[in-house]
Amino acid sequence: MPCYEFEGLVPVVDPAAYVHPTAVLIGDVIVGPGVYIGPVASLRGDYGRLILEEGANLQDGCVMHGYCDMDTVVERDGHIGHGAILHGCVIRRNALVGMNSVVMDGAVIGEESIVAAMSFVKAGFQGEARQLLVGSPAKPIRQVSDQDMHWKGLNTKEYQDLAIRSGKTMKEVMPLVEMELNRPRLMGTTDVKPKISA
């Protein structure tokens, strides 16, 4: 993985984490055990500290950055969807930030909350536990249900398992020129299905 020291600070990656080789880590970045960081994620710790706690995931194309004297944090079991941007914010334990969402400086997403895909959380927003946040600017529309949390938990477990699977089996190869006969399909480790309705 491209990993860069910045002004004497070197990223820290727990051996039990998986960071894709195309992700970029710069400076004051702390990656905990069981964390999954996807392809082309950018974690630029050249101002504030960036922290991913145990079991969190930061998926493909995500960006983490912040301001001086601020930590940008994804707490334990946090789940950050493809293309999301986290800037100087805190994502509390077991919360989910949906694909292509933006969470701005000083915002706090409450534990076990869900930020819907393509939402914009304004600077300084102070969330509560178990809120479903939707829109631009994002507003709470209802409480997150136990069923929502079960679905979120299955998805997060898939990424925790993917960190292990990727560490064991992912390697750079040349592509085949045609598909093999009876090519197998990859399976997840849970029975999670897409969430079709809110």
Secondary structure as UniProt FT lines:
FT   STRAND          3..4
FT   TURN            7..8
FT   STRAND          12..13
FT   TURN            15..16
FT   STRAND          18..19
FT   TURN            21..22
FT   STRAND          24..31
FT   TURN            33..34
FT   STRAND          36..37
FT   TURN            39..40
FT   STRAND          42..52
FT   TURN            54..55
FT   STRAND          57..58
FT   TURN            60..61
FT   STRAND          63..65
FT   TURN            68..69
FT   STRAND          71..74
FT   TURN            76..77
FT   STRAND          79..80
FT   TURN            82..83
FT   STRAND          85..87
FT   STRAND          90..91
FT   TURN            93..94
FT   STRAND          96..97
FT   TURN            99..100
FT   STRAND          102..103
FT   TURN            105..106
FT   STRAND          108..109
FT   TURN            111..112
FT   STRAND          114..115
FT   TURN            117..118
FT   STRAND          120..121
FT   TURN            123..124
FT   TURN            129..130
FT   STRAND          131..135
FT   TURN            136..137
FT   STRAND          138..143
FT   HELIX           146..169
FT   TURN            181..182
//
